[in-house]
């Protein structure tokens, strides 16, 4: 999953000079076997969360799939280079349950001949994606091409009034309603996600928001990212896994942003398989995403 240390993310940090954001570094309680910065599991890729026993045909249960850099993000070191591709998004961009060379961003960078920086984080929504991109740009890590695989529009970050400041015990707190039932992404050692009855009224209130409100909020965050790319002369590529979101953009957006569509297992046109956890995209799906991004990159 790759949880954010929110103490390092603007606007949550009290430090005047904060630097690049960081993810929580591997911990045996969450990540299984660890060898340096290479480790066995992300929380949602641990056997307890696998669907139908996981995909143990293409992957070994004990395989150390993940290697992170000094900031905790997956893949290459985060340095400013010429000809850089930055990829942003949620767990499908991080690459939960697949090997580093199978992640769509890695495949895309190889096709384009570019250095790849992956700032994908599992469980985050569109708002946190925009915050991460902004902070990297502000800290001087500015790619030539930014490829964003947008998360679903109804996943958002919440800050509880019960705590006056964030600390190391809170790594990730988001609500993702599915069929009117939210899931709490909060994976910390010895800590279990709260039940819906324990949610505060501010979070419950979110469940009454309409789809149009979610799409409008997405519009605002997306415009923010577009403006950042325009101001830094960065080529922006967009990918969508949610039909409602891309239809909204196609109807309302008058800007010529390169777009790719990928709808996964429900669309027979897209090659699709499962990762080790049998819940996230597998290698065929990642390859399909990389190919679609490469096609839109060449056509614009």
VOSEKOL-385962 format. One record per residue (C-alpha): residue number from 1; x negated, y, z. Coordinates in nm, 4 decimals. Layout:
VOSEKOL-385962
SESE   n       c1       c2       c3
SESE NUM        X        Y        Z
...
//
This chain:
VOSEKOL-385962
SESE   n       c1       c2       c3
SESE   1   0.0000   0.0000   0.0000
SESE   2  -0.2792   0.2412   0.0845
SESE   3  -0.1276   0.4643   0.3521
SESE   4  -0.2148   0.8340   0.3610
SESE   5  -0.3821   0.9830   0.6645
SESE   6  -0.1515   1.2818   0.6769
SESE   7  -0.3963   1.4714   0.8959
SESE   8  -0.6005   1.5181   0.5782
SESE   9  -0.3146   1.6308   0.3543
SESE  10  -0.2032   1.9902   0.3201
SESE  11   0.0136   2.1339   0.4656
SESE  12  -0.0095   1.8970   0.7637
SESE  13  -0.3705   1.9515   0.8647
SESE  14  -0.4677   2.2293   1.1029
SESE  15  -0.8187   2.2480   0.9552
SESE  16  -0.8944   2.5581   0.7501
SESE  17  -1.1325   2.3676   0.5246
SESE  18  -0.9824   2.0263   0.4810
SESE  19  -1.1435   1.8835   0.1684
SESE  20  -1.0025   1.5876  -0.0216
SESE  21  -0.7138   1.3839   0.1196
SESE  22  -0.7908   1.0405   0.2589
SESE  23  -0.6134   0.7103   0.2912
SESE  24  -0.6321   0.4921   0.6003
SESE  25  -0.9398   0.2712   0.5738
SESE  26  -0.9019  -0.1087   0.5925
SESE  27  -0.8088  -0.2622   0.9269
SESE  28  -0.7990  -0.6389   0.9956
SESE  29  -0.4518  -0.6099   1.1489
SESE  30  -0.3141  -0.4844   0.8179
SESE  31  -0.5595  -0.5886   0.5503
SESE  32  -0.6813  -0.9376   0.6391
SESE  33  -1.0408  -1.0293   0.5607
SESE  34  -1.2691  -0.7324   0.4967
SESE  35  -1.6120  -0.7208   0.3342
SESE  36  -1.7380  -0.3636   0.3361
SESE  37  -1.4739  -0.1671   0.1454
SESE  38  -1.3304  -0.4765  -0.0211
SESE  39  -1.0405  -0.6503   0.1481
SESE  40  -0.7728  -0.9145   0.1135
SESE  41  -0.4302  -0.7534   0.1452
SESE  42  -0.2371  -0.4333   0.1459
SESE  43   0.0544  -0.4497   0.3935
SESE  44   0.3233  -0.5211   0.1321
SESE  45   0.0939  -0.7748  -0.0350
SESE  46   0.0493  -0.9812   0.2825
SESE  47   0.2049  -1.3309   0.2682
SESE  48   0.4779  -1.2362   0.5160
SESE  49   0.6204  -0.9958   0.2562
SESE  50   0.5802  -1.2128  -0.0550
SESE  51   0.8962  -1.2920  -0.2433
SESE  52   0.9604  -1.6604  -0.3127
SESE  53   0.6176  -1.7588  -0.1863
SESE  54   0.4322  -1.5133  -0.4098
SESE  55   0.2587  -1.5613  -0.7438
SESE  56  -0.0089  -1.8180  -0.6648
SESE  57  -0.0467  -1.9292  -1.0247
SESE  58  -0.2346  -1.6191  -1.1378
SESE  59  -0.3777  -1.5265  -0.7972
SESE  60  -0.5296  -1.6957  -0.4952
SESE  61  -0.3801  -1.6170  -0.1558
SESE  62  -0.7264  -1.5597  -0.0039
SESE  63  -0.8611  -1.3467  -0.2901
SESE  64  -1.0000  -1.0087  -0.1884
SESE  65  -0.8177  -0.7994  -0.4480
SESE  66  -0.8851  -0.4479  -0.3263
SESE  67  -1.1912  -0.2243  -0.3210
SESE  68  -1.1660   0.1380  -0.2094
SESE  69  -1.3971   0.4379  -0.2273
SESE  70  -1.5150   0.6533   0.0625
SESE  71  -1.1818   0.8378   0.0684
SESE  72  -0.9810   0.5164   0.0854
SESE  73  -0.8370   0.5430  -0.2662
SESE  74  -0.8646   0.2431  -0.4911
SESE  75  -1.1348   0.2154  -0.7557
SESE  76  -1.4142   0.4469  -0.8632
SESE  77  -1.5845   0.7069  -0.6480
SESE  78  -1.4135   1.0435  -0.6527
SESE  79  -1.6574   1.2765  -0.8265
SESE  80  -1.6100   1.5439  -1.0879
SESE  81  -1.7240   1.4123  -1.4239
SESE  82  -1.6868   1.4874  -1.7913
SESE  83  -1.4105   1.2989  -1.9736
SESE  84  -1.2086   1.2058  -1.6645
SESE  85  -0.8706   1.0340  -1.6427
SESE  86  -0.6747   1.0779  -1.3188
SESE  87  -0.3744   0.8562  -1.2541
SESE  88  -0.1088   0.9405  -0.9955
SESE  89   0.1992   0.7658  -0.8650
SESE  90   0.3136   0.5070  -0.6131
SESE  91   0.2279   0.1377  -0.5600
SESE  92   0.2533   0.0580  -0.9307
SESE  93  -0.0283   0.3075  -0.9899
SESE  94  -0.2332   0.1920  -0.6921
SESE  95  -0.1961  -0.1607  -0.8263
SESE  96  -0.0474  -0.3646  -0.5430
SESE  97  -0.1068  -0.7363  -0.5942
SESE  98  -0.3339  -0.7139  -0.9003
SESE  99  -0.7092  -0.6950  -0.9557
SESE 100  -0.8857  -0.3650  -1.0143
SESE 101  -0.9511  -0.4305  -1.3837
SESE 102  -0.5811  -0.5199  -1.4294
SESE 103  -0.4407  -0.1911  -1.2954
SESE 104  -0.2834   0.0128  -1.5751
SESE 105  -0.5007   0.3161  -1.5016
SESE 106  -0.8195   0.1119  -1.5291
SESE 107  -0.7022  -0.0378  -1.8569
SESE 108  -0.6018   0.3024  -1.9926
SESE 109  -0.9367   0.4577  -1.8982
SESE 110  -1.1186   0.1757  -2.0766
SESE 111  -0.9116   0.2270  -2.3902
SESE 112  -0.9756   0.6022  -2.3850
SESE 113  -1.3421   0.5735  -2.2864
SESE 114  -1.2911   0.7895  -1.9770
SESE 115  -1.3988   0.7827  -1.6120
SESE 116  -1.1015   0.6802  -1.3981
SESE 117  -0.9900   0.8230  -1.0646
SESE 118  -0.6846   0.6546  -0.9136
SESE 119  -0.4905   0.8641  -0.6602
SESE 120  -0.1897   0.6312  -0.6521
SESE 121  -0.0493   0.5513  -0.3073
SESE 122   0.2079   0.2869  -0.2215
SESE 123   0.5458   0.3933  -0.0884
SESE 124   0.5204   0.7647  -0.1662
SESE 125   0.7756   0.9776  -0.3457
SESE 126   0.7544   1.2473  -0.6096
SESE 127   0.6938   1.5200  -0.3520
SESE 128   0.3823   1.3512  -0.2097
SESE 129   0.2543   1.2780  -0.5613
SESE 130   0.2690   1.6528  -0.6335
SESE 131   0.0966   1.7399  -0.3050
SESE 132  -0.1890   1.4993  -0.3760
SESE 133  -0.2430   1.6325  -0.7286
SESE 134  -0.2487   1.9895  -0.6018
SESE 135  -0.5042   1.9148  -0.3314
SESE 136  -0.7377   1.7330  -0.5698
SESE 137  -0.7174   2.0216  -0.8156
SESE 138  -0.7759   2.2765  -0.5385
SESE 139  -1.0833   2.0842  -0.4241
SESE 140  -1.2339   2.0904  -0.7722
SESE 141  -1.1518   1.7369  -0.8867
SESE 142  -0.9854   1.8306  -1.2139
SESE 143  -0.9394   1.5688  -1.4871
SESE 144  -0.9285   1.6153  -1.8599
SESE 145  -0.6134   1.3993  -1.8649
SESE 146  -0.3625   1.3393  -1.5853
SESE 147  -0.1298   1.0398  -1.6275
SESE 148   0.1590   1.0335  -1.3793
SESE 149   0.3819   0.7292  -1.3402
SESE 150   0.6636   0.8967  -1.1512
SESE 151   0.8180   0.7115  -0.8549
SESE 152   1.1943   0.6793  -0.8295
SESE 153   1.3655   1.0107  -0.7591
SESE 154   1.5378   0.9098  -0.4345
SESE 155   1.2216   0.8354  -0.2367
SESE 156   1.1127   1.1264  -0.0187
SESE 157   0.8823   1.2269   0.2637
SESE 158   1.0374   1.3133   0.5997
SESE 159   0.8840   1.4834   0.9005
SESE 160   1.0492   1.4150   1.2327
SESE 161   1.1092   1.7037   1.4705
SESE 162   1.0382   1.4625   1.7526
SESE 163   0.6648   1.5145   1.6981
SESE 164   0.5116   1.8611   1.6873
SESE 165   0.2102   1.7388   1.4922
SESE 166   0.1097   1.4315   1.2979
SESE 167  -0.1486   1.2007   1.4451
SESE 168  -0.3266   0.8786   1.3599
SESE 169  -0.0321   0.6691   1.4796
SESE 170   0.1856   0.7935   1.1937
SESE 171   0.0471   0.6916   0.8564
SESE 172   0.3523   0.6985   0.6365
SESE 173   0.7148   0.7806   0.7044
SESE 174   0.9484   0.7762   0.4081
SESE 175   1.3062   0.6836   0.3399
SESE 176   1.4007   0.5011   0.0229
SESE 177   1.7755   0.4373   0.0007
SESE 178   1.8690   0.1262  -0.1904
SESE 179   2.2358   0.0398  -0.2069
SESE 180   2.2966   0.2952   0.0705
SESE 181   2.0515   0.1244   0.3058
SESE 182   1.7193   0.2970   0.3705
SESE 183   1.3862   0.1282   0.4180
SESE 184   1.1206   0.2838   0.6371
SESE 185   0.7634   0.2638   0.5108
SESE 186   0.5647   0.2758   0.8330
SESE 187   0.2885   0.0161   0.8596
SESE 188   0.0679   0.0639   1.1634
SESE 189  -0.1041  -0.1921   1.3877
SESE 190   0.1420  -0.3261   1.6433
SESE 191   0.4217  -0.1056   1.5114
SESE 192   0.7382  -0.2289   1.3401
SESE 193   0.9651  -0.0168   1.1195
SESE 194   1.2613   0.1351   1.3054
SESE 195   1.6142   0.0222   1.2276
SESE 196   1.8707   0.2497   1.0665
SESE 197   2.0403   0.3031   1.4045
SESE 198   1.7199   0.4607   1.5346
SESE 199   1.6955   0.7230   1.2605
SESE 200   1.7511   1.0818   1.3619
SESE 201   2.0335   1.2908   1.2206
SESE 202   1.8028   1.4804   0.9839
SESE 203   1.7085   1.1576   0.8096
SESE 204   2.0623   1.0255   0.8091
SESE 205   2.1692   1.3498   0.6450
SESE 206   1.9504   1.2728   0.3491
SESE 207   2.1612   0.9671   0.2751
SESE 208   2.4504   1.1980   0.1866
SESE 209   2.2530   1.3727  -0.0872
SESE 210   2.3828   1.3211  -0.4379
SESE 211   2.1841   1.1802  -0.7276
SESE 212   2.2013   1.5235  -0.8871
SESE 213   2.0330   1.6724  -0.5798
SESE 214   1.7554   1.4134  -0.6025
SESE 215   1.7079   1.4877  -0.9714
SESE 216   1.7026   1.8617  -0.9049
SESE 217   1.4358   1.8137  -0.6367
SESE 218   1.2391   1.6069  -0.8880
SESE 219   1.2702   1.8884  -1.1396
SESE 220   1.1103   2.1329  -0.8969
SESE 221   0.8165   1.9036  -0.8111
SESE 222   0.7630   1.8152  -1.1763
SESE 223   0.7569   2.1817  -1.2814
SESE 224   0.4965   2.2356  -1.0107
SESE 225   0.2723   1.9651  -1.1604
SESE 226   0.3243   2.0944  -1.5151
SESE 227   0.2218   2.4455  -1.4073
SESE 228  -0.0934   2.3142  -1.2378
SESE 229  -0.1941   2.1244  -1.5501
SESE 230  -0.1295   2.4246  -1.7723
SESE 231  -0.3353   2.6544  -1.5498
SESE 232  -0.6324   2.4129  -1.5536
SESE 233  -0.6007   2.3096  -1.9191
SESE 234  -0.5302   1.9471  -1.8228
SESE 235  -0.3507   1.7176  -2.0664
SESE 236  -0.0463   1.5745  -1.8879
SESE 237   0.1041   1.2352  -1.9705
SESE 238   0.4213   1.1160  -1.7983
SESE 239   0.5547   0.7654  -1.7441
SESE 240   0.8978   0.6698  -1.6126
SESE 241   1.0318   0.3459  -1.4656
SESE 242   1.3759   0.4882  -1.3879
SESE 243   1.6216   0.5389  -1.6758
SESE 244   1.8268   0.8025  -1.4949
SESE 245   1.5186   1.0160  -1.4342
SESE 246   1.3885   1.0088  -1.7897
SESE 247   1.7375   1.0737  -1.9289
SESE 248   1.7632   1.3787  -1.7035
SESE 249   1.4289   1.5083  -1.8271
SESE 250   1.5104   1.4404  -2.1912
SESE 251   1.8351   1.6312  -2.1538
SESE 252   1.7060   1.9281  -1.9573
SESE 253   1.3342   1.9698  -2.0312
SESE 254   1.2307   2.2008  -2.3153
SESE 255   0.8567   2.1465  -2.2687
SESE 256   0.6623   1.9166  -2.4973
SESE 257   0.5139   1.6812  -2.2367
SESE 258   0.3990   1.3407  -2.3632
SESE 259   0.6322   1.0763  -2.2173
SESE 260   0.6263   0.6970  -2.1911
SESE 261   0.9159   0.4802  -2.0795
SESE 262   0.8840   0.1535  -1.8964
SESE 263   1.1825  -0.0145  -1.7361
SESE 264   1.0365  -0.3476  -1.6299
SESE 265   1.2072  -0.6808  -1.5860
SESE 266   1.5495  -0.5538  -1.6939
SESE 267   1.4297  -0.4552  -2.0413
SESE 268   1.3540  -0.7393  -2.2836
SESE 269   1.1408  -0.5077  -2.4970
SESE 270   0.8731  -0.4753  -2.2302
SESE 271   0.6283  -0.7601  -2.1550
SESE 272   0.6666  -0.8234  -1.7840
SESE 273   0.5304  -1.0445  -1.5073
SESE 274   0.4726  -1.0305  -1.1332
SESE 275   0.1758  -0.9472  -0.9124
SESE 276   0.0571  -1.1697  -0.6265
SESE 277   0.3442  -1.0593  -0.4024
SESE 278   0.6027  -1.1364  -0.6758
SESE 279   0.7491  -0.7896  -0.6160
SESE 280   0.5153  -0.5485  -0.7964
SESE 281   0.4104  -0.5342  -1.1618
SESE 282   0.1734  -0.8051  -1.2830
SESE 283  -0.1004  -0.7905  -1.5448
SESE 284   0.1327  -0.8059  -1.8468
SESE 285   0.3369  -0.5179  -1.7095
SESE 286   0.0256  -0.3114  -1.6309
SESE 287  -0.1120  -0.3783  -1.9794
SESE 288   0.2179  -0.2664  -2.1316
SESE 289   0.2103   0.0566  -1.9307
SESE 290  -0.1534   0.1232  -2.0292
SESE 291  -0.0752   0.0639  -2.3968
SESE 292   0.2234   0.2979  -2.3889
SESE 293   0.0207   0.5716  -2.2207
SESE 294  -0.2602   0.5214  -2.4741
SESE 295  -0.0117   0.5510  -2.7597
SESE 296   0.1351   0.8755  -2.6280
SESE 297  -0.2132   1.0120  -2.5610
SESE 298  -0.3142   0.9536  -2.9239
SESE 299   0.0112   1.0916  -3.0653
SESE 300  -0.0128   1.4272  -2.8864
//
